[in-house]
Amino acid sequence: MTPSARAQAAIEILEQVIASARDDGPPADALVSAYFKTRRYAGSKDRRAVREWVFQAIRQSAEVPDSGRAALLPLAEALFDGSGHGPAPADPDEARAGAGVVPGWIAPRLSPLVGEEEWPALTERAPIDLRANLSRTTREAMAAQFSAEPTPLSPWGVRLPADTKVTDDQAFAEGLVEVQDEGSQLIALACAPANGQVIVDLCAGAGGKALAIAAAATDARIIACDTSRQRLSKLGPRAERAGATIETRLLDQPRESEGLADLEAQADTVLVDAPCSGSGTWRRNPEGRWRLNPERLERLLVLQARVLDLAAPLVRPGGSIVYAVCSLIRAEGAEQVDKFLSRHSGFEAEDIAMAVGRSDGVGRLLTPGHDRTDGFYIARLRAR
């Protein structure tokens, strides 16, 4: 493919990404892969170059562009030359996507800790963080295995460059490491897992944090719950590879409380890693800015409050809820926790025994600019 033909391919994919963002369809990665499955003539260099154009265009625009052409024009106007298989020449008055990091409607909703000086870090490419499976190996051994540096905050992690291939390594196949951002590791650490405890991961998804907890407390009873059979089904093979024992429990919406009744007042810790805007993960999923809107955010806020209310009866006296969202939006973090405490007088804020992030309300906020992790809000709430 010529450079101009690569630009045209990027435009076509960006058109799909824009439509998918508006319709809550497949992610950009999946659209790129699908595009090239029907274009076998494109070599590996072509695919790599087109993918780079697509994600550069996504990263540079905070707002949804008018079109794929508008998205790519600011980056590659010289390639709009009208040559064979390339995009038609640009009109001087043609729409061009504006540069930016934070969509205008989101900016006033961010935590006050996330000032504009931090915004560029929100869409920088993220490194690859690995979590050493301490039930089978050490962080030092995995740092040597991957020629990696230890992560600065998590005692379990090592950090690799963004493009590192990990899943083909023998250490991954043997369950010695998992790919997990340092911020996610810190959420598991905030649970203070210990042998003999009962720990409920209420929104477990594919179980990344449950696996981290299991590696730190091999004799704990860990129950990973979710309402999605597809997400939860991924945990079994991962747990087998890691040598972890984790119970799974598929909850039936909207009757989740019935499926949790036997755990009432039994849990030492309930982890609520709640569904959220994902605004803390834009450096990995920059198109997330295009998918979020005020209506979707409002639905998420309602869901977060509901999941917290489901968690409260499960906690034994003296036990804790650890609430986490991969979000920098204050309504999902500090404000959500304040509302929970106003509804549940039997709970009080408890310090997280880690010197990470910055205080935000009664919890801690991790940000890419300050902590070099994904953005997370974490709070610990103790039952009196």
C-alpha positions as CSV (number, residue, x, y, z in Angstrom):
1,M,0.0,0.0,0.0
2,T,1.2,3.5,-0.7
3,P,1.2,6.1,2.1
4,S,-1.9,7.7,0.6
5,A,-3.7,4.3,0.4
6,R,-2.8,3.8,4.0
7,A,-4.4,7.1,4.9
8,Q,-7.6,6.2,3.0
9,A,-7.7,2.9,4.9
10,A,-7.4,4.8,8.2
11,I,-10.2,7.1,7.1
12,E,-12.5,4.2,6.4
13,I,-11.7,2.6,9.8
14,L,-12.2,5.9,11.6
15,E,-15.6,6.3,10.0
16,Q,-16.5,2.9,11.6
17,V,-15.0,3.9,14.9
18,I,-17.0,7.1,15.0
19,A,-20.3,5.2,14.2
20,S,-19.5,2.5,16.7
21,A,-18.8,5.0,19.5
22,R,-22.2,6.7,18.9
23,D,-24.0,3.3,18.7
24,D,-22.1,1.6,21.5
25,G,-20.7,-0.9,19.1
26,P,-17.3,-2.8,18.9
27,P,-14.1,-1.1,20.1
28,A,-11.6,0.4,17.7
29,D,-9.1,-2.6,18.1
30,A,-11.8,-5.0,17.0
31,L,-12.7,-2.8,14.0
32,V,-9.1,-2.5,12.9
33,S,-8.7,-6.3,13.0
34,A,-12.0,-6.9,11.1
35,Y,-11.1,-4.4,8.4
36,F,-7.9,-6.3,7.6
37,K,-9.4,-9.7,7.7
38,T,-11.0,-8.9,4.3
39,R,-8.0,-7.2,2.9
40,R,-5.3,-9.9,2.8
41,Y,-3.2,-7.8,0.4
42,A,-2.2,-5.5,3.2
43,G,1.2,-6.5,4.7
44,S,2.2,-6.3,8.3
45,K,3.9,-2.9,7.8
46,D,0.7,-1.6,6.1
47,R,-1.5,-2.8,9.0
48,R,0.9,-1.4,11.6
49,A,1.0,2.0,9.8
50,V,-2.8,2.2,9.4
51,R,-3.4,1.2,13.0
52,E,-1.0,4.0,14.1
53,W,-2.8,6.6,12.1
54,V,-6.2,5.4,13.5
55,F,-5.1,5.7,17.1
56,Q,-3.2,8.9,16.6
57,A,-6.4,10.4,15.3
58,I,-8.4,9.1,18.2
59,R,-5.9,10.4,20.8
60,Q,-5.6,13.9,19.3
61,S,-9.4,14.6,19.4
62,A,-11.4,15.0,22.6
63,E,-14.7,15.5,20.8
64,V,-16.3,13.1,18.3
65,P,-15.1,14.2,14.8
66,D,-17.6,14.9,12.0
67,S,-16.1,12.1,9.9
68,G,-13.0,9.9,9.3
69,R,-11.6,12.5,6.9
70,A,-12.0,15.2,9.6
71,A,-10.3,13.0,12.1
72,L,-7.2,12.3,9.9
73,L,-6.8,15.7,8.1
74,P,-4.9,17.5,10.9
75,L,-2.4,14.6,11.0
76,A,-1.9,13.7,7.4
77,E,-3.1,16.4,5.0
78,A,-0.1,15.9,2.8
79,L,-1.4,12.4,2.0
80,F,-4.7,13.8,0.7
81,D,-3.3,14.1,-2.8
82,G,-6.0,12.4,-4.9
83,S,-3.6,9.6,-6.0
84,G,-4.8,6.1,-6.7
85,H,-6.5,4.5,-3.7
86,G,-5.8,7.7,-1.7
87,P,-8.1,10.3,-0.3
88,A,-9.3,13.2,-2.4
89,P,-7.5,16.5,-1.9
90,A,-8.7,18.6,1.0
91,D,-10.8,21.6,0.6
92,P,-9.4,24.6,2.6
93,D,-12.8,25.0,4.2
94,E,-13.3,21.3,4.9
95,A,-14.1,20.3,8.5
96,R,-11.1,19.3,10.6
97,A,-11.2,17.6,14.0
98,G,-10.0,19.9,16.8
99,A,-7.2,18.9,19.1
100,G,-7.9,18.3,22.7
101,V,-7.8,15.9,25.6
102,V,-10.9,16.3,27.8
103,P,-14.3,16.8,26.2
104,G,-15.8,20.1,27.2
105,W,-18.8,18.7,29.1
106,I,-16.5,16.4,31.1
107,A,-13.9,19.0,32.1
108,P,-15.9,20.6,34.9
109,R,-16.9,17.2,36.3
110,L,-13.3,16.0,36.9
111,S,-11.8,15.9,40.3
112,P,-10.3,19.3,41.2
113,L,-7.0,17.4,41.6
114,V,-6.8,16.8,37.9
115,G,-5.7,20.2,36.7
116,E,-5.0,21.0,33.0
117,E,-1.3,20.5,33.6
118,E,-2.1,16.8,34.0
119,W,-4.4,16.4,31.0
120,P,-1.7,15.5,28.4
121,A,-0.9,12.4,30.5
122,L,-4.5,11.2,30.2
123,T,-4.1,10.1,26.6
124,E,-0.4,9.2,26.5
125,R,0.4,5.6,25.6
126,A,0.5,3.5,28.7
127,P,3.2,1.0,29.6
128,I,2.6,-2.7,30.1
129,D,2.5,-3.6,33.8
130,L,2.7,-7.1,34.9
131,R,1.8,-8.6,38.3
132,A,4.0,-11.3,39.6
133,N,2.0,-14.3,41.0
134,L,3.5,-14.3,44.4
135,S,2.0,-17.8,45.1
136,R,4.4,-19.2,42.5
137,T,7.3,-16.7,42.0
138,T,8.8,-13.4,43.1
139,R,8.7,-10.0,41.6
140,E,12.5,-10.1,41.4
141,A,12.4,-13.2,39.3
142,M,9.9,-11.7,36.9
143,A,11.9,-8.5,36.6
144,A,14.9,-10.6,35.6
145,Q,12.7,-12.7,33.3
146,F,11.4,-9.7,31.3
147,S,14.4,-7.4,31.9
148,A,11.9,-5.0,33.5
149,E,11.9,-2.4,36.2
150,P,9.8,-2.8,39.3
151,T,6.7,-0.6,39.5
152,P,7.3,2.2,42.0
153,L,4.1,1.8,44.0
154,S,2.9,-1.8,43.9
155,P,5.2,-4.5,45.5
156,W,3.9,-7.0,43.0
157,G,4.5,-5.3,39.7
158,V,7.1,-4.9,37.0
159,R,6.8,-2.4,34.1
160,L,7.6,-2.9,30.4
161,P,7.5,-0.7,27.3
162,A,4.1,-0.2,25.7
163,D,4.6,-2.5,22.7
164,T,6.1,-5.5,24.6
165,K,4.6,-8.9,23.7
166,V,3.9,-10.8,26.9
167,T,1.4,-13.5,26.2
168,D,3.8,-15.6,24.2
169,D,6.3,-15.8,27.1
170,Q,6.6,-19.0,29.0
171,A,6.2,-17.2,32.3
172,F,2.8,-16.1,31.2
173,A,1.8,-19.5,30.0
174,E,2.8,-21.0,33.4
175,G,0.8,-18.5,35.3
176,L,3.7,-16.7,36.8
177,V,2.5,-13.3,35.7
178,E,-0.7,-11.5,34.7
179,V,-1.0,-8.3,32.7
180,Q,-2.4,-5.8,35.2
181,D,-2.0,-2.0,35.5
182,E,-0.3,-0.9,38.7
183,G,-3.4,1.0,39.7
184,S,-5.5,-2.2,39.6
185,Q,-2.8,-4.0,41.7
186,L,-3.2,-1.2,44.3
187,I,-6.9,-1.8,44.5
188,A,-6.3,-5.4,45.4
189,L,-3.7,-4.3,47.9
190,A,-6.3,-1.9,49.4
191,C,-8.4,-4.9,50.3
192,A,-5.6,-6.0,52.7
193,P,-6.1,-9.7,51.8
194,A,-5.2,-12.2,54.5
195,N,-5.5,-16.0,54.9
196,G,-8.7,-17.2,56.5
197,Q,-10.7,-14.2,55.3
198,V,-13.9,-14.2,53.3
199,I,-13.5,-11.8,50.4
200,V,-16.3,-11.0,47.9
201,D,-15.4,-9.4,44.6
202,L,-18.9,-8.1,43.7
203,C,-18.2,-6.9,40.1
204,A,-15.4,-9.3,39.2
205,G,-15.7,-9.3,35.5
206,A,-12.9,-11.5,34.1
207,G,-11.4,-11.7,37.6
208,G,-8.1,-9.7,37.4
209,K,-8.4,-8.3,40.9
210,A,-9.7,-11.6,42.4
211,L,-6.6,-13.3,41.0
212,A,-4.4,-10.7,42.6
213,I,-6.1,-11.2,45.9
214,A,-5.9,-15.0,45.6
215,A,-2.1,-14.8,45.0
216,A,-1.7,-12.7,48.2
217,A,-3.9,-14.8,50.4
218,T,-3.9,-18.4,49.2
219,D,-6.0,-19.6,52.1
220,A,-8.7,-17.0,51.8
221,R,-12.2,-17.8,50.6
222,I,-12.7,-15.6,47.5
223,I,-16.1,-15.4,45.8
224,A,-16.0,-13.6,42.4
225,C,-19.5,-12.4,41.3
226,D,-20.8,-10.8,38.2
227,T,-24.0,-10.5,36.2
228,S,-22.3,-11.3,32.9
229,R,-21.8,-15.0,32.1
230,Q,-19.4,-14.1,29.3
231,R,-17.1,-11.9,31.5
232,L,-17.1,-14.4,34.4
233,S,-16.4,-17.4,32.2
234,K,-13.0,-16.0,31.5
235,L,-11.9,-16.3,35.1
236,G,-11.9,-20.1,35.2
237,P,-9.1,-20.6,32.7
238,R,-7.1,-17.7,34.2
239,A,-7.5,-19.2,37.7
240,E,-6.4,-22.6,36.6
241,R,-3.3,-21.1,34.9
242,A,-2.4,-19.2,38.1
243,G,-3.1,-22.1,40.4
244,A,-5.8,-20.1,42.2
245,T,-8.9,-21.3,44.0
246,I,-11.7,-18.8,43.4
247,E,-15.4,-19.5,43.6
248,T,-17.5,-17.9,40.9
249,R,-21.1,-16.8,41.3
250,L,-23.3,-15.6,38.4
251,L,-25.9,-13.2,39.7
252,D,-29.3,-12.7,38.1
253,Q,-30.4,-9.1,37.5
254,P,-32.3,-7.6,39.1
255,R,-32.4,-10.3,41.8
256,E,-28.7,-10.1,42.8
257,S,-29.6,-9.9,46.5
258,E,-31.2,-13.3,46.4
259,G,-28.0,-14.8,44.9
260,L,-26.0,-13.2,47.7
261,A,-28.3,-14.0,50.7
262,D,-26.1,-16.8,52.1
263,L,-23.2,-14.3,52.4
264,E,-25.0,-11.8,54.5
265,A,-22.7,-10.5,57.3
266,Q,-20.1,-13.0,56.3
267,A,-17.5,-11.0,54.4
268,D,-14.4,-9.5,55.8
269,T,-14.0,-7.5,52.7
270,V,-16.4,-6.7,49.8
271,L,-14.6,-5.3,46.8
272,V,-16.9,-3.1,44.7
273,D,-14.9,-2.3,41.5
274,A,-18.0,-0.7,40.0
275,P,-19.0,-0.1,36.4
276,C,-17.9,3.4,35.5
277,S,-17.1,5.9,32.8
278,G,-13.5,4.5,32.3
279,S,-12.2,8.1,32.3
280,G,-9.1,6.9,34.1
281,T,-8.2,4.5,31.3
282,W,-8.3,6.9,28.3
283,R,-4.6,6.3,27.7
284,R,-5.5,2.7,26.9
285,N,-8.9,3.4,25.5
286,P,-8.9,6.9,24.1
287,E,-12.1,6.4,22.2
288,G,-13.8,6.1,25.6
289,R,-14.1,9.9,25.4
290,W,-16.3,9.6,22.3
291,R,-18.5,6.9,23.9
292,L,-19.4,8.7,27.1
293,N,-22.3,11.2,27.3
294,P,-24.2,12.8,30.2
295,E,-27.1,10.3,29.9
296,R,-24.7,7.3,30.1
297,L,-22.9,8.9,33.0
298,E,-26.1,9.4,34.9
299,R,-27.0,5.7,34.4
300,L,-23.6,4.7,35.7
301,L,-24.0,6.8,38.8
302,V,-27.3,5.1,39.6
303,L,-25.8,1.6,39.0
304,Q,-22.8,2.4,41.3
305,A,-25.1,3.5,44.1
306,R,-27.1,0.3,43.7
307,V,-24.1,-2.0,43.8
308,L,-22.8,-0.3,46.9
309,D,-26.1,-0.8,48.5
310,L,-26.0,-4.5,47.5
311,A,-22.6,-4.8,49.1
312,A,-23.5,-3.3,52.5
313,P,-25.4,-6.3,54.0
314,L,-22.6,-8.7,53.1
315,V,-20.1,-7.1,55.4
316,R,-19.6,-8.5,58.9
317,P,-19.2,-6.1,61.8
318,G,-15.7,-4.7,61.6
319,G,-15.4,-5.7,57.9
320,S,-15.0,-3.3,55.0
321,I,-16.2,-2.4,51.6
322,V,-13.4,-1.3,49.2
323,Y,-15.0,0.9,46.6
324,A,-13.1,1.6,43.4
325,V,-13.8,3.1,40.0
326,C,-11.4,3.7,37.1
327,S,-12.6,7.2,36.8
328,L,-11.4,10.8,37.4
329,I,-15.0,12.2,37.5
330,R,-15.8,13.3,41.1
331,A,-19.4,12.2,41.0
332,E,-18.3,8.6,40.5
333,G,-15.6,8.8,43.3
334,A,-15.7,11.1,46.3
335,E,-19.3,12.2,45.8
336,Q,-20.6,8.7,45.3
337,V,-18.9,7.6,48.6
338,D,-20.3,10.6,50.5
339,K,-23.8,9.7,49.4
340,F,-23.3,6.1,50.4
341,L,-22.2,7.1,53.9
342,S,-25.2,9.4,54.2
343,R,-27.5,6.4,53.4
344,H,-25.7,3.9,55.6
345,S,-25.0,5.2,59.1
346,G,-23.5,1.8,60.1
347,F,-20.4,2.5,57.9
348,E,-17.5,5.0,58.3
349,A,-14.5,5.9,56.2
350,E,-11.3,4.1,57.0
351,D,-7.8,5.0,56.0
352,I,-6.2,3.0,53.2
353,A,-2.9,1.7,54.6
354,M,-0.9,2.8,51.6
355,A,0.9,6.1,50.8
356,V,-0.4,6.3,47.2
357,G,-2.2,8.9,45.2
358,R,-3.8,12.0,46.8
359,S,-6.6,12.5,49.2
360,D,-9.9,13.1,47.5
361,G,-12.8,13.3,50.0
362,V,-12.5,10.2,52.2
363,G,-10.6,8.2,49.6
364,R,-7.5,8.3,47.4
365,L,-7.2,9.4,43.8
366,L,-4.5,7.9,41.5
367,T,-3.9,9.7,38.2
368,P,-1.7,9.1,35.1
369,G,0.0,12.5,35.5
370,H,0.7,12.2,39.2
371,D,1.2,8.5,39.8
372,R,1.9,7.1,36.3
373,T,-0.9,4.6,36.7
374,D,-4.4,4.5,35.2
375,G,-6.8,6.8,37.0
376,F,-8.6,5.2,39.9
377,Y,-10.6,6.4,42.9
378,I,-10.3,4.1,45.9
379,A,-12.1,4.3,49.3
380,R,-12.3,1.9,52.2
381,L,-15.6,1.9,54.3
382,R,-15.7,0.0,57.6
383,A,-18.8,-1.5,59.1
384,R,-19.1,-0.5,62.7
